Amino acid sequence: MKRMQTVGYSIHHRRHTTAGTESSYELRDTTGNLLSTNTSHAEPTPELTTYGNIKLGWIQGVLIPCLLNIWGVMLFLRIAWVVGQAGIALSCLIVFTAGVVCVITTLSLSAICTNGELQGGGVYFLVSRSLGAELGASVGIIFAFANAVAASMNTIGFCDSLNELLKSHSVKIIDNGPNDTRIVGAAALFVMCVICAIGMDWETKTQNLLIVVIVTAITNFLLGVAIGPRSDAARSQGFVGISVEQGKENWMPDFRFSEGKHHDIFTVFAIYFPAVTGVQAGANICGDLR
């Protein structure tokens, strides 16, 4: 009677690659004779998968773009109008309400971002991964148009400010009006398109320069308020510096007819709210973040 041979199951080798885990198995008997082999490929593991050259940290990729969007045209051109219409009390309420909406949106965005590995695609990728491709595509299209409108809004604000500066020095291109706005706006859009087409490095350098200019402007404003008016010409233009009497007079709202419409707190809030919609600036380049 023959004695039955014991069959053993042994792993010959296992190799990890970026494409996954490759394992080879050999079935041998007790004498070492090869009976069969099997090679299997596992799915790639997340920690072994790479998504391109990620080089921007949270300062260059998130903080500075968000500050550039928040410290934009609304801060420099519309915040005084908001205070003039709504008063100091309601203006603080408007800013607080907009901040609450912004914080809730940021918390939701952070929850989605920390739920897994991020790829390129910005808000479309985040929404499509959490709510589905259909909603992600619809939100992505709307968000693309919103970015285009925001770019045009900031460009027109820059053109108006530059035209006022040129007018104060008796300089004009054509008429210090709509034609000058069109010329300066077209030139500004062309420069921005060239910077974006060159690459992320030039965009990063440009935003570093812009944040320095904006911080300098805000610092000059605060220093000017602290120093106060130094001439009768400044006082005649309404600049009084820090004044308790002026604060009491402007504490309550004084909604007026402006730009073809009688404003209230809702219209003023709607005009100010785009100032806090720049929190998605970091998420838009999530594929380039470290």
Backbone as a ProteinNet text record, in pm:
[ID]
protein_1_A
[PRIMARY]
MKRMQTVGYSIHHRRHTTAGTESSYELRDTTGNLLSTNTSHAEPTPELTTYGNIKLGWIQGVLIPCLLNIWGVMLFLRIAWVVGQAGIALSCLIVFTAGVVCVITTLSLSAICTNGELQGGGVYFLVSRSLGAELGASVGIIFAFANAVAASMNTIGFCDSLNELLKSHSVKIIDNGPNDTRIVGAAALFVMCVICAIGMDWETKTQNLLIVVIVTAITNFLLGVAIGPRSDAARSQGFVGISVEQGKENWMPDFRFSEGKHHDIFTVFAIYFPAVTGVQAGANICGDLR
[TERTIARY]
85.3	0	88.3	61	142.7	102.3	205.1	179.2	146.1	38	-4	95.5	129.2	222.9	149.3	210.4	152.8	183.9	81.6	96.8	105.3	205.3	220.7	192.8	145.4	110.3	202.5	291.6	392.3	391.6	420.3	431.5	575	591.5	726.3	781.2	705.9	750.1	630.5	645.2	544.4	617.4	573.4	642.5	543.2	580.5	496.4	543	450.2	478.8	377.2	401.3	305	175.5	179	57.1	-21.8	34	-36.7	57.8	2.2	79.6	70.2	186.5	191.7	240.1	160.9	194	196.6	300.8	313.7	309.4	229.4	213.5	254.5	323.1	363.9	312.7	256	204.5	301.4	364.6	464.2	426.4	478	458.2	573.8	573.5	675.5	813.9	822	952.6	1007.3	927.2	973.7	934.9	856.3	814.2	706.5	720.4	626.4	499.9	385.4	257.2	185	178.1	111	158.4	137.6	172.4	53.4	53	-55.1	0.5	-28.5	15.6	-106.6	-117.5	-233.6	-185.6	-270	-241	-349	-308.6	-403.6	-417.1	-522.5	-544.6	-438.2	-405.3	-304.5	-350.3	-259.7	-289.9	-277.6	-359.2	-356.9	-222.2	-150	-24.5	84.7	64.2	164.6	129.9	17.5	-27.8	16.3	66	108.7	20.8	4.3	-84.6	-13.3	109.1	176.2	263.8	307.6	401.2	323.9	310.8	241	345.1	334.3	443.2	399.1	270.2	225.1	181.1	228.6	187	61.5	25	-100.8	-90.7	29.5	42.6	29.6	111.5	108.1	-17.6	-68.9	-179.8	-317.1	-327	-458	-469.9	-377	-390.9	-385.3	-279.9	-263.6	-373.6	-412	-524.4	-654.9	-682.5	-805.3	-800.3	-685.7	-673.6	-687.6	-632.1	-644.6	-789.7	-866.7	-1008.1	-1091.3	-1058.9	-1137	-1099.2	-969.5	-924.6	-925.8	-1041.4	-1052.8	-1125.3	-1198.9	-1262.9	-1370.7	-1437.7	-1542.7	-1486.9	-1370.6	-1311.9	-1273.3	-1216.7	-1162.9	-1266	-1364.4	-1456.9	-1598.5	-1638.5	-1778	-1800.4	-1698.7	-1722.5	-1765.9	-1711.8	-1755.6	-1900.3	-1938.1	-2076.7	-2171.3	-2128.3	-2209.9	-2233.2	-2127.7	-2142	-2228.5	-2214.3	-2296.4	-2444.1	-2477.2	-2617	-2672.8	-2601.6	-2654.2	-2614.2	-2519.8	-2473	-2373.3	-2310.1	-2207	-2267.7	-2381.5	-2441.7	-2483.5	-2563.3	-2607.4	-2492.5	-2392	-2275.3	-2201.5	-2187.7	-2126.1	-2210.1	-2343.6	-2431.3	-2416.8	-2405.5	-2388.4	-2256.8	-2149.4	-2019.3	-2022.3	-2087.4	-2095.5	-2176.1	-2289.2	-2371.8	-2298	-2231.3	-2152.9	-2039.6	-1978.9	-1873.5	-1924.3	-2045.4	-2103.7	-2128.4	-2184.8	-2207	-2074.5	-1972.3	-1840.5	-1780	-1794.4	-1739.1	-1809.5	-1942.6	-2016.5	-1972.1	-1957.1	-1910.3	-1769.8	-1683.8	-1546.1	-1540.3	-1623.3	-1626	-1672.8	-1775.7	-1821.9	-1714.6	-1647.3	-1540.2	-1424.9	-1391.3	-1282.7	-1319.3	-1446.3	-1488.9	-1475.3	-1507.8	-1495.2	-1348.2	-1267.5	-1126.2	-1048.5	-1083.1	-1009.6	-1066.6	-1155.2	-1219.1	-1145.4	-1034.3	-959.7	-855.4	-794.3	-690.2	-752.7	-698	-751	-679.9	-756.6	-701.6	-736.7	-696.5	-728.9	-876.3	-925.9	-1065.7	-1138.4	-1078.3	-1137	-1269.7	-1361.9	-1491.6	-1569	-1551.9	-1620.7	-1582.2	-1452.8	-1408.7	-1462.8	-1460.6	-1506.9	-1656.3	-1735.6	-1880.3	-1918.2	-1855.6	-1889.7	-1852.9	-1747	-1709	-1804.1	-1864.7	-1952.1	-2099.8	-2142.5	-2284	-2313.7	-2211.8	-2234.9	-2188.3	-2164.1	-2111.6	-2212.4	-2342.4	-2443.3	-2443.6	-2454.4	-2451.6	-2315.4	-2209	-2076.1	-2059.4	-2111.7	-2101.5	-2183.3	-2305.2	-2389	-2327.3	-2277.4	-2213	-2083.8	-2009.3	-1885.1	-1907.9	-2012.9	-2043.3	-2083.3	-2170.5	-2212.3	-2092.6	-2005.7	-1889.8	-1791.9	-1781.4	-1695.4	-1747	-1879.4	-1936.8	-1919.7	-1932.5	-1914.5	-1772.3	-1674	-1535.3	-1514.9	-1579.5	-1567.9	-1629.2	-1745.9	-1809.9	-1725	-1666.7	-1581	-1457.3	-1399.8	-1283.5	-1320	-1435.9	-1478.6	-1509.3	-1569	-1599.6	-1471.9	-1372.1	-1246.3	-1172.9	-1183.2	-1117.9	-1181.4	-1314.4	-1382.7	-1351.6	-1344.8	-1306.7	-1166.9	-1074.1	-938.1	-938	-1015.4	-1020.1	-1079.7	-1186.9	-1247.1	-1150.9	-1081.6	-985.8	-871.6	-822.4	-714	-760.7	-883.7	-935.7	-949.1	-993.6	-1002.9	-864.7	-766.2	-630.1	-575.4	-598.5	-552.3	-624.9	-754.1	-830.4	-780.6	-740.4	-689.5	-557.6	-485.6	-360.1	-376.5	-501.6	-532.9	-472.1	-478.9	-427.7	-543.4	-551.8	-656.1	-604.8	-666.3	-633.4	-720.1	-852.6	-945.2	-1039.1	-1118.9	-1220.4	-1235.7	-1146.5	-1161.6	-1297.8	-1352.4	-1484.5	-1489.7	-1601.3	-1617.1	-1511.4	-1467.9	-1367.1	-1234	-1195.1	-1072.6	-1086.8	-1206.4	-1230.2	-1215.8	-1266.9	-1255.2	-1109.2	-1034.2	-894.1	-811.6	-823.7	-746.1	-791.1	-921.4	-971.1	-921.9	-921.6	-871.3	-723.1	-645.7	-503.1	-480.8	-559.1	-544.1	-580.6	-688.9	-727.4	-621.8	-562.1	-457.4	-336.8	-296.8	-182.3	-213.2	-334.2	-370.7	-374.9	-424.7	-426.8	-285.5	-195.3	-56.4	7.9	-15.9	42.1	-10.8	-140.7	-197.9	-148	-124	-77.6	67.7	148.2	289.6	304.1	227	236.4	214.5	214.6	186.6	296.4	420.2	529.5	509.3	475.6	454.2	329.8	228	107.8	138.4	221.9	259.9	340.4	434.2	512.7	424.5	328.2	239.3	152.4	98.1	13	93.6	220.7	304.8	324.3	344.7	358.3	228.3	115.5	-13.1	-46.8	-14.1	-45.8	37.4	160.7	243	181.3	133.8	71.2	-55.7	-138.2	-263.9	-237.9	-144.7	-112.7	-57.4	23.8	75.6	-37.2	-133.8	-247.3	-331.1	-357.1	-434.9	-359.5	-228	-147.1	-149.7	-139.8	-147.5	-282.8	-389.1	-522.4	-531.9	-484	-490.2	-404.3	-286.7	-201.6	-266.3	-330.2	-397.6	-512.5	-588.6	-697.8	-642.7	-532.4	-473.9	-416.6	-354.6	-294.9	-402.6	-504.5	-611.8	-581.9	-678	-657.6	-550.8	-473.2	-365.2	-381	-495.3	-519.4	-669.2	-705.1	-846.8	-905.3	-821.3	-870.6	-917.5	-844.5	-885.3	-1015.2	-1028.6	-1152.7	-1270.9	-1248.4	-1358.2	-1407.9	-1324.6	-1364.6	-1427.4	-1447.8	-1516	-1426	-1295.5	-1203	-1183.3	-1231.9	-1223.4	-1139.7	-1092.5	-1014.7	-1103.8	-1047.3	-1123.3	-1203	-1335.9	-1423.3	-1540.8	-1559.5	-1671.7	-1803.7	-1807.7	-1931.1	-1969.8	-1870.8	-1899.7	-1946.5	-1891.4	-1935.5	-2079.1	-2117.7	-2256.6	-2352	-2310.2	-2396.6	-2416.6	-2314.3	-2321.6	-2356.9	-2398.4	-2426.8	-2552.8	-2656.5	-2783.7	-2787.9	-2872	-2878.9	-2944.8	-2910.9	-2969.5	-2979.1	-3069.8	-3084.3	-3140.2	-3078.2	-3115.7	-3130.5	-3187	-3201.7	-3066.8	-3012.8	-2879.9	-2874.8	-2817	-2796.4	-2927.7	-3032.4	-3160.5	-3242.1	-3210.2	-3283	-3279.3	-3392.1	-3395.4	-3346.7	-3239.2	-3172.6	-3227.4	-3215.4	-3244.2	-3134.1	-3151.6	-3045.8	-3018.9	-3120.6	-3102.3	-3021.2	-3049.8	-2972.2	-2828.4	-2810	-2673.6	-2596.6	-2663.7	-2599	-2563.2	-2652.5	-2625.7	-2506.3	-2489.5	-2376.2	-2246	-2252.1	-2129.2	-2089.3	-2183.9	-2156.3	-2046.6	-2029.6	-1918.8	-1780.6	-1769.1	-1638.7	-1592	-1683.8	-1645.5	-1655.2	-1670.7	-1684.8	-1551.6	-1441.2	-1311.4	-1251.8	-1331	-1276.1	-1249.2	-1307.3	-1282.9	-1158.9	-1084.4	-966.7	-863.4	-846	-752.6	-802.9	-935.4	-991.5	-986	-982.6	-978.9	-850.5	-742.2	-614.4	-574.4	-673.5	-644.2	-551.1	-548	-457.9	-312.3	-284.7	-147.1	-100.8	-180.4	-143.7	-62.3	22.9	106.1	24.4
-119.3	0	123.5	212.1	332.6	433.6	499.1	605.8	734.2	797.9	922.6	1033.8	1111.5	1221.9	1346.6	1414.8	1539.5	1654	1732.1	1844.5	1972.9	2055.8	2184.7	2301.1	2415.5	2536.3	2647.4	2694.2	2792	2911.6	3030.6	3153.7	3167.4	3177.5	3188	3329.4	3430.1	3568.2	3661.3	3782.6	3888.8	4017.9	4085.4	4205.6	4321.3	4437.7	4557.4	4650.1	4697.2	4793.3	4905	5009.8	5120.3	5077.5	4971	4920.9	4829.4	4792.6	4706.4	4607.5	4503.2	4399.5	4271.9	4218	4097.2	3982.2	3875.1	3759.8	3634.1	3553.2	3426.4	3312.5	3211.5	3097.4	2969.9	2880.1	2751.1	2639.1	2538	2422.1	2305.8	2262	2155.3	2044	1925.3	1815.3	1811	1709.6	1702.4	1674.2	1620.5	1593.3	1711.4	1819.9	1939	1945.9	1849.4	1852.6	1959.2	2038.6	2145.5	2087.2	2118.9	2069.8	2174.6	2301.6	2408.3	2542.8	2646.9	2784.3	2875.3	2987.8	3085.1	3224.2	3318.7	3457.1	3547.2	3629.7	3718.9	3861.9	3953.7	4096.8	4163.4	4232.9	4306.3	4449	4516.2	4654.9	4744.1	4855.8	4945.2	5003.4	5012.2	5069.6	5220.4	5295.2	5441.2	5501	5438.8	5499.1	5483.4	5393.1	5372.5	5443.5	5515.1	5581.5	5726.4	5776.7	5915.5	5987	6118.7	6196.9	6316.7	6301.9	6410.6	6491.3	6604.9	6689.6	6787.1	6758.5	6844.1	6926.9	7059.9	7142.4	7260.7	7291.4	7408.1	7368.5	7444.2	7421.9	7500.6	7501.6	7565.5	7717.5	7773.2	7919.2	7967.5	7910.3	7951.4	7903.3	7788.1	7730.6	7760.4	7797.6	7818.2	7957.7	7992.5	8117.2	8240.6	8252.7	8372.9	8385.4	8279.1	8294.8	8335.4	8280.2	8319	8464.9	8510.3	8650.5	8743.9	8705.5	8789.5	8799.6	8692.5	8697.7	8777.6	8765.8	8836.7	8984.6	9014.6	9154	9206.2	9206.8	9246.4	9377.8	9384.9	9509.6	9549.7	9452.7	9486.6	9557.3	9515.8	9578	9722.6	9750.8	9883.6	9979.7	9927.5	10016.1	10014.9	9909.4	9897.9	9898.9	9876.8	9868.7	10004.2	10113.9	10246.4	10272.4	10226.4	10240.7	10158.5	10038.8	9954.2	10022.6	10079.2	10148.4	10272.6	10344	10462	10429.5	10316.2	10277.1	10211.3	10112.3	10031.2	10081.7	10174.6	10217.7	10118.9	10160.5	10076.1	9949.9	9961.8	9846.8	9738.7	9775.8	9676.6	9628.3	9712.2	9667.1	9556.3	9571.5	9464.2	9337.4	9352.7	9236.3	9169.6	9249.6	9194.6	9117.7	9176.2	9108.8	8980.7	8985.7	8866.9	8755.9	8790.9	8690.4	8627.8	8711.2	8658.3	8569.1	8606.9	8523.9	8389.1	8386.9	8259.9	8167.2	8221.5	8140.8	8088.5	8173.9	8134.1	8023.6	8033.7	7931.6	7797.9	7799.9	7674.9	7609.5	7691	7637.1	7580.4	7649.4	7602.8	7472	7458	7332.8	7216.5	7239.9	7134.6	7099.6	7202.2	7178.5	7101.6	7134.6	7064.1	6918.3	6893.5	6755.4	6671.1	6729.9	6655.7	6638	6743.5	6737	6635	6619.7	6527.4	6386.7	6358.9	6227.8	6130.5	6172.9	6084.3	6160.6	6091.8	6150.9	6245.1	6367.6	6467.5	6459.3	6475.3	6483.2	6619	6641.7	6767	6774.8	6896.1	6914.5	7015.6	7057.3	7162	7122.4	7220	7198.1	7087.5	7075.1	6968.2	6831.1	6808.4	6678.3	6653.2	6756.5	6738.4	6707.7	6784	6763.4	6632.6	6600.8	6477.9	6354.1	6362.2	6246.2	6224	6331.4	6317.3	6307.1	6375.9	6379.1	6315.4	6274	6211.3	6298.5	6233.7	6305.3	6404	6373.8	6463.3	6598.4	6594.6	6719.7	6787	6707.5	6765.7	6841.7	6786.4	6854.7	6983.5	6979	7099.7	7209.1	7172.1	7271.1	7322	7233.2	7275.5	7376.4	7355.7	7450.4	7586.2	7584.2	7710.3	7780.3	7702.8	7762.1	7820.4	7758.9	7814.5	7951	7962.3	8092.2	8192.7	8146.4	8236.4	8290.4	8206.2	8254	8356.8	8335	8431.9	8566.1	8562.6	8687.2	8756.4	8678.1	8737.6	8802.3	8737.7	8796.8	8927.5	8930.7	9054.5	9163.8	9126.2	9224.7	9289.1	9207.8	9262.5	9343	9300.8	9375.9	9513.2	9519	9648.2	9738.2	9679.3	9759.2	9816.7	9736.9	9787.2	9899.2	9882.8	9985.7	10116.1	10107.5	10228.9	10301.2	10224.8	10287.4	10353.5	10285.8	10343.8	10468.1	10467.5	10585.6	10703.9	10677.7	10786.5	10841.1	10751.6	10797	10881.1	10836.5	10914.1	11048.1	11048.7	11173.4	11273.4	11224.5	11315.3	11380.1	11318.6	11375.8	11434.1	11455	11514.8	11434.9	11303.6	11213.7	11126.4	11104.5	11019.2	10948.7	10834.4	10761.5	10811.9	10810.7	10866	10966.8	10917.9	11006	10992.8	10918.7	10892.3	10831.9	10755.9	10697.8	10553.6	10514.1	10373.3	10325.2	10412.6	10368.9	10337.7	10420.1	10390.6	10261.7	10238.9	10114.5	9993.2	10001.7	9889.6	9863.8	9970.7	9953.7	9893.2	9951.1	9900.5	9759.3	9732.9	9599.5	9493.7	9526	9430.1	9401.5	9506.8	9486.6	9402.9	9429.9	9353.6	9207.1	9180.1	9041.3	8968.9	9039.2	8977.2	8939.8	9029.8	9001.2	8882.5	8877.7	8766.5	8634.2	8635.2	8512.1	8463.9	8557.1	8519.2	8457.6	8518.1	8465.5	8325	8304.3	8171.2	8069.2	8114.1	8021.4	7981	8069.3	8036.6	7921.7	7926.5	7816.8	7861.7	7762.3	7787.8	7869.4	7857.9	7931.8	8082.2	8128	8271.2	8319	8235.4	8273.2	8289.8	8201.2	8211.8	8338.2	8369.9	8492.3	8616.5	8614.3	8729.4	8749.5	8641.2	8656.2	8698.4	8659.5	8709	8860.3	8909.3	9053.8	9126.1	9069.9	9134.8	9138.8	9032.6	9032.8	9136.6	9160.3	9265.7	9402.7	9425	9553.3	9575.5	9471.3	9485.8	9509.3	9435	9455.6	9596.1	9645.2	9781.7	9884	9861.8	9953.9	9954.3	9836.9	9830.9	9898.4	9877.5	9942.4	10094.1	10143.3	10287.9	10344.1	10268.2	10313.3	10325.4	10223.1	10226.4	10339.3	10359.4	10469.6	10604.5	10617.2	10742.5	10772.8	10668.4	10688.8	10729.9	10667	10699.5	10841.4	10884.2	11018.4	11125.3	11098.3	11194.6	11295.1	11384	11483.4	11585	11624.5	11720.3	11846.4	11861.5	11981.7	12005.6	12128.9	12162	12096.4	12071.1	12004.8	11863.2	11793.3	11658.2	11661.4	11759.6	11771	11805.3	11887	11924.2	11806.1	11703.4	11583.5	11477.2	11510.2	11419.1	11333.6	11354.8	11275.3	11343.8	11279.7	11338.6	11254.1	11137.6	11052.1	10981.6	10948.6	10882.5	10988	10975.3	11074.6	11003.3	11027.1	10966.3	11023.6	11153.7	11215.2	11159	11141.2	11084.1	10939.9	10865.5	10728.7	10721.4	10811.9	10814.8	10851.3	10943.5	10986	10875.4	10791.8	10683.8	10548.8	10546	10418.3	10352.8	10430.2	10377	10378.9	10293.4	10287.7	10411.4	10438.5	10550	10507.1	10413.2	10360	10467.7	10479.1	10583.2	10525.2	10607.9	10571.1	10588.4	10478.7	10483.4	10387.6	10434.4	10353	10293.7	10376.5	10336.1	10243.1	10231.9	10139.3	10190.6	10172.9	10204.6	10082.2	10097.7	9984.1	9958.5	9831.8	9790.6	9695.3	9631.6	9547.1	9425.9	9377.3	9259.2	9292	9405.4	9443	9477.9	9542.7	9574.8	9447	9350.8	9222.8	9149.2	9154.5	9087.5	9149.8	9281	9346.9	9314.4	9302.6	9276.8	9129.6	9038.1	8896	8840.5	8885.7	8832.1	8852.2	8940.3	8961.6	8840	8751	8635.3	8505.2	8512	8389.6	8339.2	8388.5	8344.3	8228.2	8162.5	8053.2	7929.4	7921.3	7805.5	7821.6	7931.7	7954	7842.9	7794.7	7685.3	7553.7	7531.4	7406.4	7400.1	7515.7	7515.5	7455.4	7461.2	7404.7	7288.7	7210.8	7101.6	6998.2	6988.1	6893	6933.6	7061.6	7110.6	7134.6	7093.4	7114.9	6997.7	7028.7	6925.9	6843.1
0	0	0	-92.1	-101.7	4.7	58.8	155.9	80.3	123.8	58.1	90.2	-12.6	4.3	53.2	147	198.6	103.1	71.4	-21.3	58.5	31.1	100	7.3	65.5	-10.9	36.7	-50.7	-8.8	-102.6	-44.7	-123.6	-170.3	-300.8	-355.3	-338.5	-380.2	-359.7	-374.4	-321.7	-333	-364.8	-468.2	-514.7	-521.2	-460.7	-461.4	-572.7	-650.7	-756.9	-749.5	-828.3	-833.2	-899.3	-976.2	-1039.6	-948.1	-831.7	-739.1	-674.2	-613.5	-546.8	-628.6	-667.3	-748.5	-661	-650.8	-567.4	-653.2	-635	-706.9	-606	-634.2	-545.2	-619.6	-548.9	-605	-515.5	-576.2	-504.2	-523.5	-413.5	-419	-321.7	-351.7	-258.2	-160.1	-73.1	31.7	-23.5	-142.1	-202.3	-280	-290.9	-361.2	-506.1	-553.3	-693	-713.8	-820.9	-852.9	-912.2	-848.5	-897.9	-982.1	-934.2	-1009.7	-957.3	-1038.7	-1001.3	-1026.4	-956.1	-972.4	-943	-1030.6	-1013.2	-1010.6	-908.7	-894.3	-881.1	-925.7	-919.1	-835.9	-732.6	-648.4	-698.8	-655.1	-693.9	-631.2	-695.9	-638.7	-506.7	-413.9	-283.3	-289.8	-212	-220.9	-186.8	-90.1	-50.4	-155.3	-252.7	-355.1	-484.7	-487.6	-608.7	-607	-717.9	-728.3	-828.6	-809.8	-894.2	-954.5	-991	-1059.5	-965.9	-1016.9	-944.4	-857.1	-728.5	-633.6	-560.1	-567.6	-517.6	-433.6	-425	-351.5	-211.4	-111.3	25.9	59.1	188.1	225.6	221.8	231.3	225	80.8	-8.9	-148.7	-220.5	-182.1	-256.1	-200.6	-71	-9.4	51.9	142.5	218.3	128.8	48.8	-33.7	-139.3	-213.1	-306.6	-238.6	-119.8	-49.1	-5.8	44.1	84.5	-34.7	-148.3	-267.8	-313.3	-296.7	-335	-235.6	-106.4	-4.7	-0.3	-7.7	-8	-151.4	-211.1	-350.5	-367.7	-477.4	-515.4	-415.8	-352.2	-256.7	-133.9	-89.1	29.2	2.9	-112.8	-139.3	-198.6	-271.7	-341.9	-285.7	-214.6	-173.9	-23.4	57	200.9	256.6	203.4	248	206.5	86.7	42	129.4	169.2	256.4	390.1	448.7	577.2	562	450.5	428.9	416.2	356.8	340.5	466.7	519.5	629.6	766.7	775.7	906.1	965.3	1073.9	1134.2	1194.6	1261.6	1329.9	1230.4	1130.2	1032.5	944.6	923	845.8	920	1051.1	1130.5	1124.2	1125.7	1114	977.7	872.2	737.4	727.3	779.1	774.4	857.6	974.6	1060.2	992.7	931.9	864.5	747	667.6	556.4	606.3	719.2	776.3	824.7	883.4	928.4	809.5	702.6	581.8	527.3	530.1	480.7	566.5	699.3	788.9	769.3	755.5	732.8	601.8	498.4	370.5	381.9	456	472.7	550	653.1	728.6	641.5	560.4	469.4	367.4	316.2	219.4	282.5	406.9	475.4	501.4	534.7	558.1	432.3	316.8	191.5	154.4	174.1	134.6	216.3	343.7	430.6	427.8	333.7	326.7	236	178.5	90.2	12.1	-82.9	-166.9	-268.5	-278.6	-370.9	-504.8	-611.3	-745.6	-804.7	-929.1	-994.4	-1029.2	-1042.5	-1077.5	-993.1	-881.6	-800.1	-738.2	-737	-674.3	-745.8	-878	-951.2	-896.7	-874.3	-823.8	-683.7	-597.9	-460.8	-455.5	-531.4	-528.1	-596.2	-707.8	-779.6	-698.9	-618.8	-538.8	-422.3	-371.1	-255.2	-292.8	-399.4	-436	-570.7	-643.3	-772.3	-887.6	-1001	-1117.7	-1175.2	-1165.6	-1223.3	-1152	-1018.6	-943	-952.8	-957.3	-970.5	-1100.3	-1209.6	-1338.7	-1340.1	-1285.4	-1284.4	-1198.1	-1079.3	-992.9	-1056	-1121.2	-1185.4	-1296.7	-1377.1	-1485.1	-1427.8	-1326	-1263.5	-1199.5	-1136.5	-1070.6	-1172.3	-1289.7	-1394.3	-1439.9	-1460.4	-1495.8	-1381.6	-1256.9	-1142.4	-1136.9	-1166.5	-1169.7	-1280.3	-1395.1	-1504.2	-1465.4	-1399.1	-1354.4	-1248.4	-1156	-1053.1	-1114.4	-1215.4	-1282.3	-1351.5	-1417.3	-1483.5	-1381.6	-1267.2	-1163.4	-1109.8	-1079.3	-1028.2	-1134.7	-1260.1	-1367.7	-1385.7	-1383.1	-1396.7	-1277.3	-1157.1	-1040.8	-1053.5	-1105.7	-1129	-1232.1	-1338.8	-1443.8	-1391.6	-1313.3	-1257.9	-1163.8	-1080.2	-988.3	-1064.6	-1168.4	-1247.3	-1321.9	-1372.7	-1441.5	-1346.4	-1223.7	-1125.5	-1091.2	-1081.6	-1053.4	-1168.5	-1291.9	-1407.1	-1416.4	-1384.8	-1390.5	-1287.1	-1168.9	-1065.9	-1106	-1199.4	-1249.7	-1390	-1431.8	-1563	-1677.9	-1666.6	-1770.2	-1817.2	-1946.9	-2001.3	-2125.8	-2155.3	-2277.8	-2392.4	-2372.3	-2471.4	-2406	-2307.1	-2250.2	-2099.2	-2031.2	-1887.3	-1854.7	-1947	-1928.4	-1973.7	-2036.3	-2077	-2175.6	-2266.2	-2363.4	-2295.6	-2198.9	-2124.6	-2043.8	-1988.7	-1914.5	-2004.9	-2126.9	-2220.9	-2258.2	-2282.6	-2323.5	-2210.3	-2090.8	-1976.9	-1940.2	-1946.9	-1914.5	-2011.6	-2141	-2239.7	-2218.2	-2187.8	-2161.8	-2035.9	-1930.7	-1806.4	-1826.7	-1899.2	-1925.9	-2009.1	-2104.7	-2185.9	-2099.7	-2010.5	-1922.8	-1831.6	-1775.6	-1687.5	-1762.6	-1885.4	-1965.6	-1996.8	-2026	-2053.6	-1929.9	-1812.7	-1688.5	-1659.7	-1678.7	-1654.8	-1756.7	-1881	-1984.1	-1962.9	-1903.9	-1882.5	-1784.3	-1674.8	-1579.8	-1437.1	-1347	-1206.7	-1139.1	-1185.1	-1122.1	-1134.6	-1255	-1275.3	-1202	-1196.2	-1122	-973.5	-919.5	-778.7	-752.8	-841.7	-825.1	-834.2	-925.6	-940.9	-818.1	-762.7	-645.7	-523.1	-514.4	-405.2	-415.5	-537.6	-557.4	-523.8	-565.3	-540.2	-391.7	-317.8	-174.5	-101.2	-146.8	-86.7	-113.1	-236	-269.8	-187.4	-172.6	-99.1	49.5	107.6	249.4	271.8	178.6	189	182.2	93.1	81.7	209.2	266.5	390.5	504.9	510.3	613.9	598.9	476.2	452.5	495.2	469.2	509.8	662.4	733.4	879.8	936.7	878.7	924.8	895.9	779.8	747.6	841.8	879	974.9	1111	1152.2	1282.6	1284.6	1174.9	1170.5	1157.1	1074.1	1056.2	946.7	918.2	812.1	851.1	752.5	776.7	693.2	627.4	547.8	539	508.1	491.1	367	266.3	145.6	176.9	264.3	302.9	382.6	471.2	549.2	460.2	358.9	269.4	186.8	170.7	97.3	187.4	315.2	406	490.9	486.8	566.8	701.2	807.5	941.2	1035.6	992.1	1079.9	1181.2	1296.2	1402.9	1477.9	1474.1	1535.6	1601.3	1731.1	1802.8	1752.9	1728.9	1679.2	1543	1456	1324.3	1336.3	1431.9	1453.6	1501.9	1592.7	1639.9	1526.7	1442.6	1332.6	1230.1	1210.5	1111	1171.9	1298.2	1362.8	1307.4	1284.5	1236.8	1083.7	1023.5	876.3	817.3	693.7	618.7	472.4	445.9	310.4	218.8	102.2	7.6	-132.2	-219.2	-360.2	-428	-482	-542.9	-660.2	-770.1	-889.7	-940.8	-939.5	-995.2	-909.2	-779.4	-693.1	-550.5	-480	-337.7	-260	-188	-125.5	14.2	56.1	192.6	236.7	351.1	404.8	315.5	245.3	161.4	36	-26.2	-144.8	-108.4	5.9	49.7	81.9	146.5	175.6	46.3	-52.6	-180.1	-251.3	-239.2	-303.5	-230.6	-97.6	-21.9	-23.5	-36.2	-17.2	-108.1	-233.9	-314.7	-253.4	-152.9	-90	-11.1	28.8	110.6	32.7	-97.6	-177.4	-231.2	-179.5	-228.6	-152.9	-66	13.9	-70.2	-190.5	-276.6	-362.3	-342.8	-427.2	-410	-287.1	-265.2	-320.4	-310.8	-362.5	-514.4	-580.6	-726.9	-781.7	-704.3	-749.1	-658.8	-614	-521.5	-583.3	-715.4	-778.6	-772.2	-741.9	-734	-591.1	-492.2	-352.6	-300	-202.6	-141.8	-43.7
[MASK]
++++++++++++++++++++++++++++++++++++++++++++++++++++++++++++++++++++++++++++++++++++++++++++++++++++++++++++++++++++++++++++++++++++++++++++++++++++++++++++++++++++++++++++++++++++++++++++++++++++++++++++++++++++++++++++++++++++++++++++++++++++++++++++++++++++++++++++++++++++++++++++++++++

